[in-house]
């Protein structure tokens, strides 16, 4: 267990501060857009109108791609210090892969939570200027991006989001292994593109949730099984 924690902390130290920089940039850019939007609208305006003008989905998508790049590139070229730490711990390649996947899942969850938190702050600012009962809940229900991000009680969206988180965490952890063996890590690019194009779903889109989950799980499964087979053979050699 100590070896697992040591490897996991190695990944955490290698990614956390860069992750904070991505989240900080996302919050700053969205705050600038929100300030411009709330000042440019004259008279009464709804919360949904302001958030649409803020374009959080565009900033979120760009920062999501930056996060994917961070998760994928971590471990591709550990420096001598990190490489020495891994060799001293004498952990298996499978352990390294699983620890990176766990670290990636944590980063994705915190990224999601940060975006929800930023939107809630915007909703709070709007409520202080224009008090409206249940405005925050209504905007998360009426806006497709916000509803896909935080689907309230819609279980289909919640399950699909959880599936996407796990799939992205595992597939991005495959990337360094593909790089080390000189093969093309196509799976993570395909899944990231699918997430960008189809993350925003309409309310009650059961078929879309099922199709998105099955497609991404299928693509990820091929990549993960191939990588696990390889690291298992390496550990035996």
Rosetta constraint file for C-alpha pairs under 8 A:
AtomPair CA 1 CA 5 HARMONIC 6.35 0.50
AtomPair CA 2 CA 6 HARMONIC 6.13 0.50
AtomPair CA 3 CA 7 HARMONIC 6.26 0.50
AtomPair CA 3 CA 89 HARMONIC 6.32 0.50
AtomPair CA 3 CA 91 HARMONIC 6.73 0.50
AtomPair CA 4 CA 8 HARMONIC 6.08 0.50
AtomPair CA 4 CA 91 HARMONIC 7.96 0.50
AtomPair CA 4 CA 95 HARMONIC 6.87 0.50
AtomPair CA 4 CA 99 HARMONIC 6.90 0.50
AtomPair CA 5 CA 9 HARMONIC 6.01 0.50
AtomPair CA 6 CA 10 HARMONIC 6.25 0.50
AtomPair CA 7 CA 11 HARMONIC 6.58 0.50
AtomPair CA 7 CA 86 HARMONIC 7.16 0.50
AtomPair CA 7 CA 96 HARMONIC 6.63 0.50
AtomPair CA 7 CA 99 HARMONIC 6.53 0.50
AtomPair CA 8 CA 12 HARMONIC 6.26 0.50
AtomPair CA 8 CA 99 HARMONIC 5.10 0.50
AtomPair CA 8 CA 100 HARMONIC 6.78 0.50
AtomPair CA 8 CA 102 HARMONIC 7.76 0.50
AtomPair CA 8 CA 103 HARMONIC 6.67 0.50
AtomPair CA 9 CA 13 HARMONIC 6.01 0.50
AtomPair CA 10 CA 14 HARMONIC 6.26 0.50
AtomPair CA 10 CA 82 HARMONIC 7.36 0.50
AtomPair CA 11 CA 15 HARMONIC 6.24 0.50
AtomPair CA 11 CA 74 HARMONIC 7.53 0.50
AtomPair CA 11 CA 75 HARMONIC 7.89 0.50
AtomPair CA 11 CA 99 HARMONIC 7.69 0.50
AtomPair CA 11 CA 100 HARMONIC 6.40 0.50
AtomPair CA 11 CA 103 HARMONIC 6.61 0.50
AtomPair CA 12 CA 16 HARMONIC 5.51 0.50
AtomPair CA 12 CA 103 HARMONIC 6.46 0.50
AtomPair CA 13 CA 17 HARMONIC 7.50 0.50
AtomPair CA 14 CA 74 HARMONIC 7.10 0.50
AtomPair CA 15 CA 19 HARMONIC 5.93 0.50
AtomPair CA 15 CA 70 HARMONIC 7.14 0.50
AtomPair CA 15 CA 71 HARMONIC 7.59 0.50
AtomPair CA 15 CA 74 HARMONIC 7.20 0.50
AtomPair CA 16 CA 20 HARMONIC 6.19 0.50
AtomPair CA 16 CA 107 HARMONIC 7.98 0.50
AtomPair CA 17 CA 21 HARMONIC 6.33 0.50
AtomPair CA 18 CA 22 HARMONIC 6.44 0.50
AtomPair CA 18 CA 70 HARMONIC 7.81 0.50
AtomPair CA 19 CA 23 HARMONIC 6.33 0.50
AtomPair CA 19 CA 67 HARMONIC 6.99 0.50
AtomPair CA 19 CA 70 HARMONIC 7.76 0.50
AtomPair CA 19 CA 107 HARMONIC 7.39 0.50
AtomPair CA 20 CA 24 HARMONIC 5.94 0.50
AtomPair CA 21 CA 25 HARMONIC 6.09 0.50
AtomPair CA 22 CA 26 HARMONIC 6.19 0.50
AtomPair CA 22 CA 63 HARMONIC 6.37 0.50
AtomPair CA 22 CA 66 HARMONIC 7.29 0.50
AtomPair CA 22 CA 67 HARMONIC 7.19 0.50
AtomPair CA 23 CA 27 HARMONIC 6.18 0.50
AtomPair CA 23 CA 63 HARMONIC 7.62 0.50
AtomPair CA 23 CA 111 HARMONIC 6.86 0.50
AtomPair CA 23 CA 114 HARMONIC 7.00 0.50
AtomPair CA 24 CA 28 HARMONIC 6.12 0.50
AtomPair CA 25 CA 29 HARMONIC 6.09 0.50
AtomPair CA 26 CA 30 HARMONIC 6.07 0.50
AtomPair CA 26 CA 59 HARMONIC 6.39 0.50
AtomPair CA 26 CA 60 HARMONIC 6.95 0.50
AtomPair CA 26 CA 63 HARMONIC 6.47 0.50
AtomPair CA 27 CA 31 HARMONIC 5.93 0.50
AtomPair CA 27 CA 115 HARMONIC 7.76 0.50
AtomPair CA 27 CA 118 HARMONIC 6.48 0.50
AtomPair CA 28 CA 32 HARMONIC 6.23 0.50
AtomPair CA 29 CA 33 HARMONIC 6.36 0.50
AtomPair CA 29 CA 59 HARMONIC 7.39 0.50
AtomPair CA 30 CA 34 HARMONIC 5.98 0.50
AtomPair CA 30 CA 54 HARMONIC 6.64 0.50
AtomPair CA 30 CA 55 HARMONIC 7.78 0.50
AtomPair CA 30 CA 56 HARMONIC 6.25 0.50
AtomPair CA 30 CA 59 HARMONIC 6.89 0.50
AtomPair CA 31 CA 35 HARMONIC 6.05 0.50
AtomPair CA 32 CA 36 HARMONIC 6.25 0.50
AtomPair CA 33 CA 37 HARMONIC 6.05 0.50
AtomPair CA 33 CA 53 HARMONIC 7.63 0.50
AtomPair CA 33 CA 54 HARMONIC 4.94 0.50
AtomPair CA 33 CA 55 HARMONIC 7.55 0.50
AtomPair CA 34 CA 38 HARMONIC 6.05 0.50
AtomPair CA 34 CA 50 HARMONIC 7.13 0.50
AtomPair CA 34 CA 51 HARMONIC 7.13 0.50
AtomPair CA 34 CA 53 HARMONIC 7.51 0.50
AtomPair CA 34 CA 54 HARMONIC 4.95 0.50
AtomPair CA 34 CA 122 HARMONIC 7.54 0.50
AtomPair CA 35 CA 39 HARMONIC 6.17 0.50
AtomPair CA 36 CA 40 HARMONIC 5.99 0.50
AtomPair CA 36 CA 54 HARMONIC 8.00 0.50
AtomPair CA 37 CA 41 HARMONIC 6.50 0.50
AtomPair CA 37 CA 50 HARMONIC 5.81 0.50
AtomPair CA 37 CA 51 HARMONIC 7.96 0.50
AtomPair CA 37 CA 53 HARMONIC 5.75 0.50
AtomPair CA 37 CA 54 HARMONIC 6.10 0.50
AtomPair CA 38 CA 50 HARMONIC 6.05 0.50
AtomPair CA 41 CA 45 HARMONIC 6.94 0.50
AtomPair CA 45 CA 49 HARMONIC 6.59 0.50
AtomPair CA 45 CA 50 HARMONIC 7.36 0.50
AtomPair CA 46 CA 50 HARMONIC 6.67 0.50
AtomPair CA 47 CA 51 HARMONIC 6.28 0.50
AtomPair CA 47 CA 123 HARMONIC 7.27 0.50
AtomPair CA 47 CA 126 HARMONIC 6.80 0.50
AtomPair CA 47 CA 135 HARMONIC 7.11 0.50
AtomPair CA 47 CA 136 HARMONIC 7.95 0.50
AtomPair CA 47 CA 139 HARMONIC 6.97 0.50
AtomPair CA 48 CA 52 HARMONIC 6.03 0.50
AtomPair CA 48 CA 139 HARMONIC 5.74 0.50
AtomPair CA 48 CA 142 HARMONIC 7.97 0.50
AtomPair CA 48 CA 143 HARMONIC 7.06 0.50
AtomPair CA 49 CA 53 HARMONIC 6.31 0.50
AtomPair CA 50 CA 54 HARMONIC 6.26 0.50
AtomPair CA 51 CA 55 HARMONIC 6.64 0.50
AtomPair CA 51 CA 56 HARMONIC 7.30 0.50
AtomPair CA 52 CA 56 HARMONIC 7.64 0.50
AtomPair CA 55 CA 59 HARMONIC 7.06 0.50
AtomPair CA 56 CA 60 HARMONIC 5.89 0.50
AtomPair CA 57 CA 61 HARMONIC 6.00 0.50
AtomPair CA 57 CA 145 HARMONIC 6.67 0.50
AtomPair CA 58 CA 62 HARMONIC 6.35 0.50
AtomPair CA 59 CA 63 HARMONIC 6.17 0.50
AtomPair CA 60 CA 64 HARMONIC 5.89 0.50
AtomPair CA 60 CA 115 HARMONIC 7.53 0.50
AtomPair CA 61 CA 65 HARMONIC 6.32 0.50
AtomPair CA 61 CA 196 HARMONIC 6.36 0.50
AtomPair CA 62 CA 66 HARMONIC 6.46 0.50
AtomPair CA 63 CA 67 HARMONIC 6.13 0.50
AtomPair CA 64 CA 68 HARMONIC 6.20 0.50
AtomPair CA 65 CA 69 HARMONIC 6.24 0.50
AtomPair CA 65 CA 192 HARMONIC 7.43 0.50
AtomPair CA 66 CA 70 HARMONIC 6.26 0.50
AtomPair CA 67 CA 71 HARMONIC 6.19 0.50
AtomPair CA 68 CA 72 HARMONIC 6.09 0.50
AtomPair CA 68 CA 172 HARMONIC 7.13 0.50
AtomPair CA 68 CA 192 HARMONIC 7.67 0.50
AtomPair CA 69 CA 73 HARMONIC 5.97 0.50
AtomPair CA 70 CA 74 HARMONIC 6.09 0.50
AtomPair CA 71 CA 104 HARMONIC 6.16 0.50
AtomPair CA 71 CA 172 HARMONIC 6.14 0.50
AtomPair CA 71 CA 173 HARMONIC 7.23 0.50
AtomPair CA 72 CA 76 HARMONIC 7.68 0.50
AtomPair CA 72 CA 172 HARMONIC 5.04 0.50
AtomPair CA 72 CA 173 HARMONIC 6.40 0.50
AtomPair CA 72 CA 174 HARMONIC 7.87 0.50
AtomPair CA 72 CA 175 HARMONIC 5.44 0.50
AtomPair CA 72 CA 176 HARMONIC 6.47 0.50
AtomPair CA 73 CA 77 HARMONIC 7.68 0.50
AtomPair CA 73 CA 175 HARMONIC 7.49 0.50
AtomPair CA 73 CA 176 HARMONIC 6.67 0.50
AtomPair CA 74 CA 78 HARMONIC 7.44 0.50
AtomPair CA 74 CA 176 HARMONIC 7.40 0.50
AtomPair CA 75 CA 176 HARMONIC 5.84 0.50
AtomPair CA 76 CA 175 HARMONIC 7.90 0.50
AtomPair CA 76 CA 176 HARMONIC 4.60 0.50
AtomPair CA 76 CA 177 HARMONIC 7.59 0.50
AtomPair CA 76 CA 179 HARMONIC 6.76 0.50
AtomPair CA 76 CA 180 HARMONIC 7.02 0.50
AtomPair CA 78 CA 82 HARMONIC 5.60 0.50
AtomPair CA 78 CA 83 HARMONIC 5.87 0.50
AtomPair CA 79 CA 83 HARMONIC 6.03 0.50
AtomPair CA 80 CA 84 HARMONIC 5.87 0.50
AtomPair CA 81 CA 85 HARMONIC 6.26 0.50
AtomPair CA 82 CA 86 HARMONIC 6.31 0.50
AtomPair CA 83 CA 87 HARMONIC 6.27 0.50
AtomPair CA 84 CA 88 HARMONIC 6.04 0.50
AtomPair CA 85 CA 89 HARMONIC 6.18 0.50
AtomPair CA 86 CA 90 HARMONIC 6.38 0.50
AtomPair CA 86 CA 91 HARMONIC 6.83 0.50
AtomPair CA 87 CA 91 HARMONIC 7.41 0.50
AtomPair CA 91 CA 95 HARMONIC 6.32 0.50
AtomPair CA 91 CA 96 HARMONIC 7.18 0.50
AtomPair CA 92 CA 96 HARMONIC 6.58 0.50
AtomPair CA 92 CA 235 HARMONIC 6.06 0.50
AtomPair CA 93 CA 97 HARMONIC 6.24 0.50
AtomPair CA 93 CA 231 HARMONIC 5.55 0.50
AtomPair CA 93 CA 232 HARMONIC 7.54 0.50
AtomPair CA 93 CA 234 HARMONIC 7.42 0.50
AtomPair CA 93 CA 235 HARMONIC 6.49 0.50
AtomPair CA 94 CA 98 HARMONIC 6.20 0.50
AtomPair CA 94 CA 228 HARMONIC 6.82 0.50
AtomPair CA 94 CA 231 HARMONIC 5.73 0.50
AtomPair CA 94 CA 232 HARMONIC 6.70 0.50
AtomPair CA 94 CA 235 HARMONIC 7.82 0.50
AtomPair CA 95 CA 99 HARMONIC 6.05 0.50
AtomPair CA 96 CA 100 HARMONIC 6.17 0.50
AtomPair CA 97 CA 101 HARMONIC 6.25 0.50
AtomPair CA 97 CA 173 HARMONIC 6.11 0.50
AtomPair CA 97 CA 174 HARMONIC 7.29 0.50
AtomPair CA 98 CA 102 HARMONIC 6.22 0.50
AtomPair CA 98 CA 170 HARMONIC 7.99 0.50
AtomPair CA 98 CA 173 HARMONIC 7.80 0.50
AtomPair CA 99 CA 103 HARMONIC 6.18 0.50
AtomPair CA 100 CA 104 HARMONIC 6.05 0.50
AtomPair CA 100 CA 173 HARMONIC 5.72 0.50
AtomPair CA 101 CA 105 HARMONIC 6.16 0.50
AtomPair CA 101 CA 169 HARMONIC 5.01 0.50
AtomPair CA 101 CA 170 HARMONIC 5.06 0.50
AtomPair CA 101 CA 172 HARMONIC 7.43 0.50
AtomPair CA 101 CA 173 HARMONIC 5.25 0.50
AtomPair CA 102 CA 106 HARMONIC 6.32 0.50
AtomPair CA 102 CA 169 HARMONIC 7.05 0.50
AtomPair CA 103 CA 107 HARMONIC 6.33 0.50
AtomPair CA 103 CA 169 HARMONIC 7.91 0.50
AtomPair CA 104 CA 108 HARMONIC 6.19 0.50
AtomPair CA 104 CA 168 HARMONIC 7.96 0.50
AtomPair CA 104 CA 169 HARMONIC 4.90 0.50
AtomPair CA 104 CA 170 HARMONIC 7.81 0.50
AtomPair CA 104 CA 172 HARMONIC 7.61 0.50
AtomPair CA 104 CA 173 HARMONIC 7.45 0.50
AtomPair CA 105 CA 109 HARMONIC 6.18 0.50
AtomPair CA 105 CA 165 HARMONIC 6.35 0.50
AtomPair CA 105 CA 166 HARMONIC 6.43 0.50
AtomPair CA 105 CA 168 HARMONIC 7.69 0.50
AtomPair CA 105 CA 169 HARMONIC 4.92 0.50
AtomPair CA 106 CA 110 HARMONIC 6.16 0.50
AtomPair CA 107 CA 111 HARMONIC 6.00 0.50
AtomPair CA 108 CA 112 HARMONIC 6.19 0.50
AtomPair CA 108 CA 165 HARMONIC 6.51 0.50
AtomPair CA 108 CA 169 HARMONIC 7.58 0.50
AtomPair CA 109 CA 113 HARMONIC 6.15 0.50
AtomPair CA 109 CA 165 HARMONIC 7.37 0.50
AtomPair CA 110 CA 114 HARMONIC 5.96 0.50
AtomPair CA 111 CA 115 HARMONIC 6.33 0.50
AtomPair CA 112 CA 116 HARMONIC 6.31 0.50
AtomPair CA 112 CA 149 HARMONIC 7.62 0.50
AtomPair CA 113 CA 117 HARMONIC 6.00 0.50
AtomPair CA 114 CA 118 HARMONIC 6.16 0.50
AtomPair CA 115 CA 119 HARMONIC 6.35 0.50
AtomPair CA 116 CA 120 HARMONIC 6.19 0.50
AtomPair CA 116 CA 149 HARMONIC 7.39 0.50
AtomPair CA 116 CA 150 HARMONIC 7.18 0.50
AtomPair CA 117 CA 121 HARMONIC 6.25 0.50
AtomPair CA 118 CA 122 HARMONIC 6.41 0.50
AtomPair CA 119 CA 123 HARMONIC 6.23 0.50
AtomPair CA 120 CA 124 HARMONIC 6.15 0.50
AtomPair CA 120 CA 136 HARMONIC 7.60 0.50
AtomPair CA 121 CA 125 HARMONIC 6.27 0.50
AtomPair CA 122 CA 126 HARMONIC 6.23 0.50
AtomPair CA 123 CA 127 HARMONIC 6.10 0.50
AtomPair CA 123 CA 135 HARMONIC 7.96 0.50
AtomPair CA 123 CA 136 HARMONIC 5.98 0.50
AtomPair CA 124 CA 128 HARMONIC 6.26 0.50
AtomPair CA 125 CA 129 HARMONIC 6.61 0.50
AtomPair CA 126 CA 130 HARMONIC 5.91 0.50
AtomPair CA 126 CA 131 HARMONIC 7.52 0.50
AtomPair CA 127 CA 131 HARMONIC 4.51 0.50
AtomPair CA 127 CA 132 HARMONIC 6.33 0.50
AtomPair CA 127 CA 135 HARMONIC 7.79 0.50
AtomPair CA 134 CA 138 HARMONIC 6.15 0.50
AtomPair CA 135 CA 139 HARMONIC 6.13 0.50
AtomPair CA 136 CA 140 HARMONIC 6.38 0.50
AtomPair CA 137 CA 141 HARMONIC 6.37 0.50
AtomPair CA 138 CA 142 HARMONIC 6.02 0.50
AtomPair CA 139 CA 143 HARMONIC 5.71 0.50
AtomPair CA 139 CA 146 HARMONIC 7.52 0.50
AtomPair CA 140 CA 144 HARMONIC 7.79 0.50
AtomPair CA 140 CA 146 HARMONIC 5.07 0.50
AtomPair CA 140 CA 147 HARMONIC 4.99 0.50
AtomPair CA 140 CA 150 HARMONIC 7.04 0.50
AtomPair CA 140 CA 151 HARMONIC 7.33 0.50
AtomPair CA 140 CA 152 HARMONIC 7.80 0.50
AtomPair CA 141 CA 146 HARMONIC 7.37 0.50
AtomPair CA 141 CA 147 HARMONIC 5.39 0.50
AtomPair CA 141 CA 151 HARMONIC 7.36 0.50
AtomPair CA 141 CA 152 HARMONIC 7.78 0.50
AtomPair CA 141 CA 203 HARMONIC 7.98 0.50
AtomPair CA 142 CA 147 HARMONIC 7.13 0.50
AtomPair CA 143 CA 147 HARMONIC 5.94 0.50
AtomPair CA 144 CA 148 HARMONIC 5.97 0.50
AtomPair CA 144 CA 200 HARMONIC 6.15 0.50
AtomPair CA 144 CA 201 HARMONIC 6.30 0.50
AtomPair CA 144 CA 202 HARMONIC 5.70 0.50
AtomPair CA 144 CA 203 HARMONIC 7.02 0.50
AtomPair CA 145 CA 149 HARMONIC 6.08 0.50
AtomPair CA 145 CA 199 HARMONIC 8.00 0.50
AtomPair CA 145 CA 200 HARMONIC 5.18 0.50
AtomPair CA 145 CA 201 HARMONIC 7.38 0.50
AtomPair CA 146 CA 150 HARMONIC 5.93 0.50
AtomPair CA 146 CA 151 HARMONIC 7.44 0.50
AtomPair CA 147 CA 151 HARMONIC 4.47 0.50
AtomPair CA 147 CA 152 HARMONIC 7.31 0.50
AtomPair CA 147 CA 203 HARMONIC 7.36 0.50
AtomPair CA 148 CA 157 HARMONIC 6.54 0.50
AtomPair CA 148 CA 199 HARMONIC 6.90 0.50
AtomPair CA 148 CA 200 HARMONIC 5.57 0.50
AtomPair CA 148 CA 201 HARMONIC 6.05 0.50
AtomPair CA 148 CA 202 HARMONIC 7.70 0.50
AtomPair CA 149 CA 200 HARMONIC 7.95 0.50
AtomPair CA 150 CA 158 HARMONIC 7.84 0.50
AtomPair CA 151 CA 155 HARMONIC 7.79 0.50
AtomPair CA 151 CA 157 HARMONIC 6.04 0.50
AtomPair CA 151 CA 158 HARMONIC 6.41 0.50
AtomPair CA 154 CA 158 HARMONIC 6.52 0.50
AtomPair CA 154 CA 204 HARMONIC 7.53 0.50
AtomPair CA 155 CA 159 HARMONIC 6.04 0.50
AtomPair CA 156 CA 160 HARMONIC 6.17 0.50
AtomPair CA 156 CA 204 HARMONIC 7.74 0.50
AtomPair CA 156 CA 206 HARMONIC 6.41 0.50
AtomPair CA 156 CA 209 HARMONIC 6.47 0.50
AtomPair CA 157 CA 161 HARMONIC 6.07 0.50
AtomPair CA 157 CA 209 HARMONIC 6.50 0.50
AtomPair CA 158 CA 162 HARMONIC 6.26 0.50
AtomPair CA 159 CA 163 HARMONIC 6.19 0.50
AtomPair CA 160 CA 164 HARMONIC 6.20 0.50
AtomPair CA 160 CA 209 HARMONIC 5.75 0.50
AtomPair CA 160 CA 210 HARMONIC 7.43 0.50
AtomPair CA 160 CA 212 HARMONIC 7.45 0.50
AtomPair CA 160 CA 213 HARMONIC 5.83 0.50
AtomPair CA 161 CA 165 HARMONIC 6.23 0.50
AtomPair CA 162 CA 166 HARMONIC 6.36 0.50
AtomPair CA 163 CA 167 HARMONIC 6.04 0.50
AtomPair CA 163 CA 213 HARMONIC 6.32 0.50
AtomPair CA 163 CA 217 HARMONIC 7.65 0.50
AtomPair CA 164 CA 168 HARMONIC 5.95 0.50
AtomPair CA 164 CA 195 HARMONIC 7.90 0.50
AtomPair CA 164 CA 213 HARMONIC 7.00 0.50
AtomPair CA 164 CA 216 HARMONIC 7.25 0.50
AtomPair CA 165 CA 169 HARMONIC 6.12 0.50
AtomPair CA 166 CA 170 HARMONIC 6.21 0.50
AtomPair CA 167 CA 171 HARMONIC 5.98 0.50
AtomPair CA 167 CA 216 HARMONIC 6.80 0.50
AtomPair CA 167 CA 217 HARMONIC 6.25 0.50
AtomPair CA 167 CA 220 HARMONIC 6.09 0.50
AtomPair CA 168 CA 172 HARMONIC 5.85 0.50
AtomPair CA 168 CA 188 HARMONIC 7.19 0.50
AtomPair CA 168 CA 191 HARMONIC 7.30 0.50
AtomPair CA 168 CA 192 HARMONIC 7.64 0.50
AtomPair CA 169 CA 173 HARMONIC 6.32 0.50
AtomPair CA 170 CA 174 HARMONIC 6.60 0.50
AtomPair CA 170 CA 220 HARMONIC 7.40 0.50
AtomPair CA 170 CA 224 HARMONIC 6.91 0.50
AtomPair CA 171 CA 175 HARMONIC 6.90 0.50
AtomPair CA 171 CA 187 HARMONIC 6.83 0.50
AtomPair CA 171 CA 188 HARMONIC 5.58 0.50
AtomPair CA 171 CA 220 HARMONIC 5.71 0.50
AtomPair CA 171 CA 223 HARMONIC 6.76 0.50
AtomPair CA 171 CA 224 HARMONIC 6.55 0.50
AtomPair CA 172 CA 188 HARMONIC 5.85 0.50
AtomPair CA 173 CA 177 HARMONIC 7.79 0.50
AtomPair CA 174 CA 178 HARMONIC 6.41 0.50
AtomPair CA 174 CA 185 HARMONIC 7.61 0.50
AtomPair CA 174 CA 223 HARMONIC 7.02 0.50
AtomPair CA 174 CA 224 HARMONIC 6.59 0.50
AtomPair CA 174 CA 227 HARMONIC 6.43 0.50
AtomPair CA 175 CA 179 HARMONIC 6.27 0.50
AtomPair CA 175 CA 185 HARMONIC 5.61 0.50
AtomPair CA 175 CA 188 HARMONIC 7.39 0.50
AtomPair CA 176 CA 180 HARMONIC 6.12 0.50
AtomPair CA 177 CA 181 HARMONIC 6.34 0.50
AtomPair CA 177 CA 227 HARMONIC 7.11 0.50
AtomPair CA 178 CA 182 HARMONIC 6.06 0.50
AtomPair CA 178 CA 183 HARMONIC 5.11 0.50
AtomPair CA 178 CA 184 HARMONIC 6.32 0.50
AtomPair CA 178 CA 185 HARMONIC 5.62 0.50
AtomPair CA 178 CA 227 HARMONIC 7.85 0.50
AtomPair CA 179 CA 183 HARMONIC 6.08 0.50
AtomPair CA 179 CA 184 HARMONIC 7.12 0.50
AtomPair CA 179 CA 185 HARMONIC 7.16 0.50
AtomPair CA 185 CA 189 HARMONIC 7.56 0.50
AtomPair CA 186 CA 190 HARMONIC 6.38 0.50
AtomPair CA 187 CA 191 HARMONIC 6.19 0.50
AtomPair CA 187 CA 219 HARMONIC 6.30 0.50
AtomPair CA 187 CA 220 HARMONIC 6.50 0.50
AtomPair CA 187 CA 223 HARMONIC 6.52 0.50
AtomPair CA 188 CA 192 HARMONIC 5.93 0.50
AtomPair CA 188 CA 220 HARMONIC 7.82 0.50
AtomPair CA 189 CA 193 HARMONIC 6.11 0.50
AtomPair CA 190 CA 194 HARMONIC 6.18 0.50
AtomPair CA 191 CA 195 HARMONIC 6.16 0.50
AtomPair CA 191 CA 216 HARMONIC 6.08 0.50
AtomPair CA 191 CA 219 HARMONIC 7.53 0.50
AtomPair CA 191 CA 220 HARMONIC 7.91 0.50
AtomPair CA 192 CA 196 HARMONIC 6.26 0.50
AtomPair CA 193 CA 197 HARMONIC 6.19 0.50
AtomPair CA 194 CA 198 HARMONIC 5.77 0.50
AtomPair CA 194 CA 199 HARMONIC 7.55 0.50
AtomPair CA 194 CA 216 HARMONIC 7.94 0.50
AtomPair CA 195 CA 199 HARMONIC 4.94 0.50
AtomPair CA 198 CA 212 HARMONIC 7.63 0.50
AtomPair CA 201 CA 205 HARMONIC 6.51 0.50
AtomPair CA 201 CA 208 HARMONIC 7.17 0.50
AtomPair CA 201 CA 209 HARMONIC 7.88 0.50
AtomPair CA 205 CA 209 HARMONIC 6.29 0.50
AtomPair CA 206 CA 210 HARMONIC 6.24 0.50
AtomPair CA 207 CA 211 HARMONIC 5.99 0.50
AtomPair CA 208 CA 212 HARMONIC 5.90 0.50
AtomPair CA 209 CA 213 HARMONIC 6.07 0.50
AtomPair CA 210 CA 214 HARMONIC 6.07 0.50
AtomPair CA 211 CA 215 HARMONIC 5.97 0.50
AtomPair CA 212 CA 216 HARMONIC 6.17 0.50
AtomPair CA 213 CA 217 HARMONIC 5.98 0.50
AtomPair CA 214 CA 218 HARMONIC 5.99 0.50
AtomPair CA 215 CA 219 HARMONIC 6.34 0.50
AtomPair CA 216 CA 220 HARMONIC 6.04 0.50
AtomPair CA 217 CA 221 HARMONIC 5.85 0.50
AtomPair CA 218 CA 222 HARMONIC 6.62 0.50
AtomPair CA 219 CA 223 HARMONIC 6.78 0.50
AtomPair CA 220 CA 224 HARMONIC 6.01 0.50
AtomPair CA 221 CA 225 HARMONIC 5.88 0.50
AtomPair CA 222 CA 226 HARMONIC 6.12 0.50
AtomPair CA 223 CA 227 HARMONIC 6.20 0.50
AtomPair CA 224 CA 228 HARMONIC 5.99 0.50
AtomPair CA 225 CA 229 HARMONIC 6.05 0.50
AtomPair CA 226 CA 230 HARMONIC 6.35 0.50
AtomPair CA 227 CA 231 HARMONIC 6.18 0.50
AtomPair CA 228 CA 232 HARMONIC 5.96 0.50
AtomPair CA 229 CA 233 HARMONIC 6.32 0.50
AtomPair CA 230 CA 234 HARMONIC 6.24 0.50
AtomPair CA 231 CA 235 HARMONIC 6.10 0.50
AtomPair CA 232 CA 236 HARMONIC 6.36 0.50
AtomPair CA 233 CA 237 HARMONIC 6.33 0.50
